[in-house]
């Protein structure tokens, strides 16, 4: 069957522009309604959200501004590797950021003298030190074993509890659909599990009263998160400019000494990984972190 398109469809497509938060908005009337500046990665502190609905695309655009963000990942050092520049930017802009680390990274060593217990203690302290570099002071560990995470109701409940406790507007986690990062590198199973379970925790569990009702006895009411940003994704549609935060990201990563054999080589790779969306001169490289954006609160 040959698909028939209405007259003038190509001209209409050419009129589409992209709003700051990567939803298509028609030029003119709809774009005027979405009047927030097109500055990726900029969230002035104050009003949490501004909703904007295009006449034809039927999509709410949220949030333009927010106050609190939570990073939910599998291991110590994941926040800095996956989104350290974004975290640093948000903290600098006055956004309160918390980490939820599902394991203590107790298997990340081939040293024959190392034990899981000692490594877990080392990595916890490294993570807290890296958080201090970026300005993050609320760091919670769930104490699951590294490499043994499973998509369980228990893990989902533990994540729901911390979401209800901290009550973030936005959550960063890992993209559970990424089996191979960049299409060629195997992605750690823990990363996939945490992303999958976190999305289930965000919707519908965290915002629904009858999910984990025992939390009510702990004083933890249901809470709806507005959006999730998925790191380690092969389908980024949302970018945060981290150009002026690259040194801070590298400094935070240097705190994870147990995991980094050659810090100079790592820094070189990070500085070579420039913003892929547009070329920049060698003397003034641009950096950005990409995410897949998911709307949770409709």
KELUMPA-38505 format. One line per 2 residues: their letters; for each residue x, y, z of C-alpha. Coordinates in Angstrom, 1 decimal. Last residue first. Layout:
N
a = X/Y/Z  ...
This chain:
298
xx = 1.7/13.6/32.4  4.3/13.0/35.1
xx = 7.0/10.6/33.9  8.3/12.3/30.7
xx = 11.5/10.5/29.5  14.5/12.2/28.1
xx = 17.4/10.2/26.6  20.6/11.8/27.8
xx = 23.6/13.5/26.3  26.5/15.1/28.1
xx = 28.2/18.1/26.5  31.7/19.5/25.8
xx = 33.0/22.2/23.5  36.6/22.6/22.6
xx = 38.2/26.0/22.4  41.8/25.6/21.2
xx = 40.9/22.6/19.1  38.2/24.5/17.4
xx = 34.6/23.1/17.7  32.7/20.8/15.5
xx = 29.0/20.4/16.1  26.7/17.7/17.6
xx = 29.5/15.4/18.9  30.4/17.6/21.9
xx = 34.1/16.7/22.5  35.4/13.4/23.7
xx = 39.1/14.3/23.3  39.1/15.9/26.8
xx = 37.7/12.7/28.3  40.2/10.5/26.6
xx = 43.1/12.7/27.7  41.8/12.7/31.3
xx = 41.6/8.9/31.3  45.1/8.6/30.0
xx = 46.4/10.9/32.7  44.4/9.0/35.3
xx = 46.1/5.7/34.5  44.9/2.8/36.7
xx = 41.5/4.3/37.6  39.2/2.2/39.7
xx = 40.9/2.3/43.1  41.7/6.0/42.5
xx = 38.1/7.1/42.3  38.8/10.6/43.6
xx = 40.3/11.4/40.1  36.8/11.3/38.7
xx = 35.8/14.3/40.8  38.8/16.3/39.4
xx = 37.9/15.3/35.9  34.3/16.5/36.3
xx = 35.5/19.8/37.8  37.8/20.3/34.8
xx = 35.0/19.7/32.4  32.6/22.1/34.1
xx = 33.0/25.0/31.6  32.1/22.9/28.6
xx = 29.3/21.0/30.3  26.5/21.8/27.9
xx = 23.6/19.5/28.7  22.1/17.6/25.9
xx = 18.6/16.0/25.3  17.7/13.6/22.5
xx = 20.3/10.8/23.2  19.5/7.5/21.6
xx = 22.5/5.1/22.3  22.1/5.8/26.0
xx = 24.6/5.6/28.9  22.5/8.1/30.7
xx = 18.7/8.2/30.9  17.1/11.5/32.0
xx = 13.8/11.0/33.9  11.1/13.6/34.2
xx = 8.4/15.0/36.5  8.8/12.7/39.6
xx = 5.6/12.0/41.4  5.7/11.4/45.2
xx = 3.7/9.1/47.5  4.0/10.0/51.2
xx = 6.9/8.8/53.3  6.1/9.2/57.1
xx = 7.6/5.8/57.9  4.1/4.4/58.4
xx = 3.2/5.6/54.9  6.2/3.6/53.6
xx = 4.4/0.4/54.6  1.9/1.2/51.8
xx = 4.5/-0.1/49.3  2.3/0.7/46.2
xx = -1.1/1.6/47.4  -0.4/5.3/47.4
xx = 0.8/5.7/43.8  3.4/8.2/43.0
xx = 6.5/6.1/43.7  5.0/2.9/42.0
xx = 3.6/4.0/38.6  6.0/5.0/37.3
xx = 9.1/6.2/39.0  9.8/2.8/40.6
xx = 9.3/1.0/37.2  11.8/3.5/35.7
xx = 14.2/2.8/38.5  13.9/-1.0/38.0
xx = 14.9/-0.8/34.4  17.7/1.7/34.9
xx = 19.1/-0.3/37.8  18.9/-3.6/35.9
xx = 20.6/-2.2/32.8  23.5/-0.7/34.8
xx = 23.9/-3.9/36.9  24.3/-5.9/33.7
xx = 27.3/-3.9/32.7  27.1/-2.6/29.1
xx = 29.1/-4.5/26.4  30.9/-2.1/24.1
xx = 30.0/-2.1/20.4  26.8/-0.2/19.7
xx = 27.8/3.0/21.4  27.2/1.1/24.6
xx = 25.9/-2.4/23.9  22.8/-3.7/25.7
xx = 21.5/-0.2/26.1  17.7/-0.7/26.6
xx = 18.0/-0.1/30.4  19.1/3.5/29.9
xx = 20.8/4.5/33.2  19.4/6.8/35.8
xx = 19.0/10.6/36.2  15.9/11.6/38.2
xx = 14.0/15.0/38.1  11.7/16.7/40.5
xx = 13.2/14.9/43.5  11.2/13.9/46.6
xx = 14.1/13.0/48.9  12.2/10.5/51.0
xx = 9.6/9.4/48.4  12.5/8.8/46.0
xx = 14.4/6.9/48.7  11.5/4.6/49.5
xx = 10.7/4.0/45.8  14.3/2.9/45.3
xx = 14.1/0.4/48.2  10.7/-0.8/46.9
xx = 12.1/-1.4/43.4  15.0/-3.4/44.9
xx = 12.6/-5.5/46.9  10.3/-6.1/44.0
xx = 13.2/-7.6/42.1  14.9/-6.7/38.8
xx = 18.2/-8.4/39.8  21.5/-6.9/41.0
xx = 24.3/-9.4/41.6  27.3/-7.7/39.9
xx = 28.1/-5.7/43.0  26.2/-6.9/46.1
xx = 23.3/-4.8/47.3  24.2/-2.3/50.0
xx = 21.6/0.4/49.3  24.0/3.3/49.5
xx = 22.8/6.9/50.1  24.7/10.1/49.2
xx = 23.5/13.5/50.2  26.5/15.8/50.1
xx = 26.8/16.7/46.4  28.9/19.8/45.7
xx = 30.9/18.4/42.7  34.1/17.9/44.7
xx = 32.1/16.7/47.7  30.5/14.0/45.6
xx = 33.9/12.8/44.6  34.9/12.5/48.2
xx = 31.7/10.6/49.1  32.3/8.2/46.2
xx = 35.9/7.6/47.2  34.8/6.9/50.8
xx = 32.3/4.4/49.5  34.8/2.8/47.2
xx = 37.3/2.2/50.0  34.7/0.7/52.3
xx = 33.4/-1.6/49.6  37.0/-2.6/48.7
xx = 37.7/-3.6/52.3  34.6/-5.8/52.5
xx = 35.2/-7.3/49.1  38.7/-8.3/50.0
xx = 41.9/-7.1/48.3  45.2/-9.0/48.5
xx = 44.9/-10.6/45.1  44.2/-7.2/43.5
xx = 41.8/-7.8/40.6  39.4/-5.1/41.8
xx = 35.8/-3.9/41.2  33.9/-6.6/43.1
xx = 32.6/-4.6/46.1  31.2/-1.7/44.1
xx = 29.2/-0.4/47.0  25.9/-1.3/45.4
xx = 22.6/0.6/44.7  24.0/4.1/44.8
xx = 21.4/6.8/45.3  22.9/10.2/44.9
xx = 21.4/13.5/45.8  21.3/16.9/44.0
xx = 19.9/20.2/45.2  19.7/22.7/42.3
xx = 21.4/26.0/42.9  22.8/26.7/39.4
xx = 26.2/25.5/40.5  24.7/22.3/41.7
xx = 23.0/21.8/38.3  26.2/22.4/36.4
xx = 28.3/20.0/38.6  25.7/17.3/38.2
xx = 25.7/17.8/34.4  29.5/17.6/34.3
xx = 29.5/14.5/36.3  26.9/12.7/34.2
xx = 28.0/9.2/33.3  31.5/9.0/34.7
xx = 30.9/11.1/37.8  27.6/9.4/38.7
xx = 28.9/5.9/37.9  32.0/6.3/40.2
xx = 30.4/4.2/43.0  28.1/1.6/41.4
xx = 24.5/0.9/40.3  23.0/4.3/39.6
xx = 20.1/6.5/40.7  21.0/10.3/40.5
xx = 18.4/12.4/42.2  17.4/16.0/41.3
xx = 15.8/18.8/43.2  14.8/22.4/42.4
xx = 13.3/22.4/39.0  12.7/24.7/36.0
xx = 11.4/24.2/32.5  9.8/20.9/33.6
xx = 7.9/19.8/31.6  6.7/20.2/28.0
xx = 3.2/18.7/27.6  2.6/17.1/24.3
xx = -0.4/17.2/22.1  1.6/17.7/18.9
xx = -1.1/19.7/17.1  -2.0/22.7/19.3
xx = 1.3/22.7/21.2  1.0/22.4/24.9
xx = 3.3/24.2/27.3  3.6/23.5/31.0
xx = 6.0/25.6/33.2  7.5/23.8/36.1
xx = 9.5/24.2/39.3  9.4/28.0/39.7
xx = 12.6/29.2/41.4  16.1/28.2/40.4
xx = 17.1/28.9/36.9  17.4/25.7/34.9
xx = 20.1/25.8/32.1  21.2/22.5/30.5
xx = 20.2/23.4/27.0  19.6/27.1/26.5
xx = 16.6/27.7/24.2  15.1/30.5/26.3
xx = 11.6/29.9/27.8  8.9/31.3/25.6
xx = 7.0/28.1/24.8  4.0/30.1/23.9
xx = 5.9/31.9/21.2  7.0/28.5/19.7
xx = 3.4/27.5/19.5  2.3/30.6/17.6
xx = 5.3/30.9/15.2  7.3/27.8/14.5
xx = 5.7/24.5/15.4  7.1/22.7/18.5
xx = 9.1/19.5/18.5  10.1/18.4/22.0
xx = 13.8/18.6/22.7  13.9/20.4/26.1
xx = 14.9/23.7/24.6  12.1/23.6/22.0
xx = 12.9/22.2/18.6  11.5/23.9/15.5
xx = 9.0/22.5/13.0  8.4/24.8/10.0
xx = 10.1/22.4/7.6  7.6/19.7/8.6
xx = 4.7/21.9/7.7  6.2/22.7/4.3
xx = 6.6/18.9/3.6  2.9/18.3/4.6
xx = 1.5/20.8/2.2  -1.0/18.5/0.6
xx = -1.8/15.5/2.8  0.3/12.4/2.6
xx = -0.8/9.2/1.0  1.0/5.9/1.9
xx = 1.3/3.4/-0.9  0.0/0.0/0.0
